[in-house]
């Protein structure tokens, strides 16, 4: 588990993931800095059939100021927002929030994902590009809102680009994941 002080941040200080490498243990680095599918990694970490997506919130909303800035949206502009808990063996390990401009969603039907993983859709898209990976040791507001009883250890975010879509994906790794005895081997 991380040894840094955890604080809730409405607007966390996102830094290039490499800048936080000295503060992370090797196991956390393998999770936070990975650029492959987090869904696939979580499925592999649990017992067969133990991965589940729990839809917490989805719909049109106003992105946080830092989210709008990252996507180049005007302040208070409506966007598609989705929040989920990614659970392994019945426990939430990650709380994720995705944000995309409404004007870019036509024909993609992302609102139909329900309790399916966004990553399982994203990583099947031809021509998918992932922007720079940023991380923070501060607890994003969405993680506090969706899992107030759990602390987050690290959070990361990046923008995925597919065709005309820019999709901000943010993931907060929760303390329940840190208590897994063999986290280092995953």
C-alpha positions as MATLAB code, in Angstrom:
seq = 'XXXXXXXXXXXXXXXXXXXXXXXXXXXXXXXXXXXXXXXXXXXXXXXXXXXXXXXXXXXXXXXXXXXXXXXXXXXXXXXXXXXXXXXXXXXXXXXXXXXXXXXXXXXXXXXXXXXXXXXXXXXXXXXXXXXXXXXXXXXXXXXXXXXXXXXXXXXXXXXXXXXXXXXXXXXXXXXXXXXXXXXXXX';
ca = [
       0.000    0.000    0.000;
       1.184    3.517   -0.713;
       2.794    5.465    2.079;
       1.797    8.919    0.896;
      -0.918   11.007    2.525;
      -4.296   10.551    0.865;
      -6.505   13.572    0.420;
      -9.735   14.197   -1.448;
      -9.215   16.649   -4.256;
     -11.945   18.238   -6.313;
      -9.219   19.090   -8.826;
      -6.318   16.717   -8.203;
      -2.829   17.540   -9.367;
      -2.401   15.290  -12.414;
       1.223   14.675  -13.381;
       2.835   12.541  -16.078;
       2.855    9.037  -14.613;
       6.656    8.859  -14.889;
       6.978   11.786  -12.449;
       5.328    9.685   -9.723;
       7.431    6.556  -10.292;
       9.696    7.194   -7.253;
       6.649    7.319   -4.936;
       5.156    4.009   -6.165;
       6.013    0.488   -5.198;
       6.814   -1.854   -8.089;
       3.394   -3.584   -7.908;
       1.539   -0.266   -8.031;
       3.731    0.925  -10.881;
       2.750   -2.149  -12.927;
      -0.939   -1.294  -12.464;
      -0.873    2.495  -12.732;
       1.614    2.804  -15.620;
       0.225   -0.021  -17.757;
      -1.196    1.038  -21.102;
      -2.965   -2.214  -21.951;
      -6.579   -2.988  -21.033;
      -7.266   -2.555  -17.315;
     -10.343   -4.758  -17.780;
      -8.178   -7.618  -19.085;
      -5.724   -7.168  -16.200;
      -8.535   -7.234  -13.613;
     -10.096  -10.325  -15.196;
      -6.727  -12.074  -15.030;
      -6.254  -11.045  -11.374;
      -9.420  -12.701  -10.083;
     -10.913  -16.150   -9.992;
     -12.618  -17.245  -13.222;
     -15.829  -15.281  -13.624;
     -14.983  -13.021  -10.669;
     -14.812   -9.718  -12.600;
     -17.914   -7.534  -12.671;
     -18.740   -3.992  -13.733;
     -21.224   -2.212  -11.482;
     -22.801    0.801  -13.193;
     -23.027    3.613  -10.650;
     -24.077    6.559  -12.774;
     -24.445    7.348  -16.448;
     -25.962   10.179  -18.424;
     -25.594   13.758  -19.488;
     -23.891   16.026  -16.989;
     -21.473   18.859  -16.495;
     -17.855   17.671  -16.369;
     -15.551   18.866  -13.604;
     -13.486   21.908  -14.581;
     -10.280   19.896  -15.030;
     -12.113   17.291  -17.124;
     -13.548   19.943  -19.430;
     -10.109   21.532  -19.757;
      -8.507   18.176  -20.617;
     -11.087   17.616  -23.373;
     -11.002   21.207  -24.645;
     -14.654   21.798  -23.700;
     -16.031   25.170  -22.735;
     -16.854   25.455  -19.010;
     -20.321   24.216  -18.002;
     -20.757   22.483  -21.393;
     -22.775   19.263  -21.133;
     -21.025   15.940  -21.753;
     -21.665   12.227  -21.450;
     -20.453   10.999  -18.058;
     -20.244    7.418  -16.827;
     -19.099    6.144  -13.441;
     -18.559    2.475  -12.636;
     -17.032    0.258   -9.987;
     -14.798   -2.490  -11.350;
     -15.155   -5.380   -8.934;
     -13.001   -8.479   -8.477;
     -14.159  -11.356   -6.280;
     -17.110   -9.224   -5.139;
     -15.058   -6.227   -3.945;
     -14.656   -2.921   -5.780;
     -11.005   -2.541   -6.813;
     -11.322    0.460   -9.120;
     -13.813    3.300   -9.490;
     -13.743    4.771  -12.986;
     -15.212    7.876  -14.570;
     -15.398    8.475  -18.311;
     -16.325   11.770  -19.968;
     -16.901   12.547  -23.645;
     -18.293   15.536  -25.553;
     -21.919   14.898  -26.570;
     -21.234   16.053  -30.124;
     -18.777   13.175  -30.625;
     -21.001   10.281  -29.506;
     -23.363    9.969  -32.452;
     -23.688    6.378  -33.609;
     -21.378    4.898  -30.969;
     -24.148    3.786  -28.567;
     -21.902    3.929  -25.506;
     -24.978    4.540  -23.376;
     -25.945    0.920  -24.127;
     -22.896   -0.526  -22.368;
     -24.829   -0.978  -19.131;
     -22.727   -3.205  -16.886;
     -20.280   -4.102  -19.622;
     -16.761   -2.755  -19.513;
     -15.955    0.347  -21.557;
     -12.430   -1.061  -21.943;
     -13.780   -4.188  -23.632;
     -15.304   -1.896  -26.283;
     -12.373    0.539  -26.514;
      -9.595   -1.974  -27.018;
     -11.482   -3.628  -29.902;
     -11.616   -0.397  -31.920;
      -9.280   -0.283  -34.915;
      -7.096    2.807  -34.972;
      -7.530    3.492  -31.231;
      -4.899    5.866  -29.859;
      -4.225    6.543  -26.209;
      -2.966    9.941  -25.144;
      -0.424   10.571  -22.415;
      -0.993    8.833  -19.100;
      -1.281   11.057  -16.019;
      -1.503   10.015  -12.375;
      -2.092   11.492   -8.938;
      -1.782   10.414   -5.341;
      -4.757   12.624   -4.467;
      -8.227   11.172   -4.282;
     -10.430   12.481   -7.119;
     -13.880   13.730   -6.125;
     -15.616   11.045   -8.225;
     -13.861    8.308   -6.205;
     -14.989    9.872   -2.938;
     -18.527   10.327   -4.240;
     -18.857    6.727   -5.453;
     -16.894    4.914   -2.725;
     -16.862    7.199    0.337;
     -16.073    4.321    2.695;
     -12.929    3.358    0.762;
      -9.768    5.315    0.174;
      -8.031    5.361   -3.158;
      -4.341    4.667   -3.343;
      -3.539    6.036   -6.802;
      -5.555    7.434   -9.693;
      -4.710    7.738  -13.360;
      -6.239    9.193  -16.474;
      -5.737    9.507  -20.195;
      -7.696   10.460  -23.276;
      -8.528    7.823  -25.863;
      -8.939    8.925  -29.461;
     -11.003    6.954  -31.968;
     -12.170    8.559  -35.175;
     -13.693   11.855  -34.051;
     -14.116   10.713  -30.433;
     -12.051   12.068  -27.541;
     -12.874   10.083  -24.402;
     -11.360   10.935  -21.028;
     -11.009    7.799  -18.866;
     -10.081    8.187  -15.179;
      -9.482    5.282  -12.819;
      -9.008    5.390   -9.044;
      -7.389    2.269   -7.585;
      -9.094    1.561   -4.257;
      -7.672    0.393   -0.939;
      -9.539   -2.946   -1.263;
      -7.162   -3.796   -4.093;
      -4.132   -2.917   -1.955;
      -5.126   -5.487    0.665;
      -4.939   -8.380   -1.770;
      -2.055  -10.538   -0.501;
      -0.562  -11.316   -3.916;
      -1.022   -7.953   -5.640;
       2.694   -7.896   -6.436;
       2.434  -10.977   -8.633;
      -0.269   -9.528  -10.906;
];
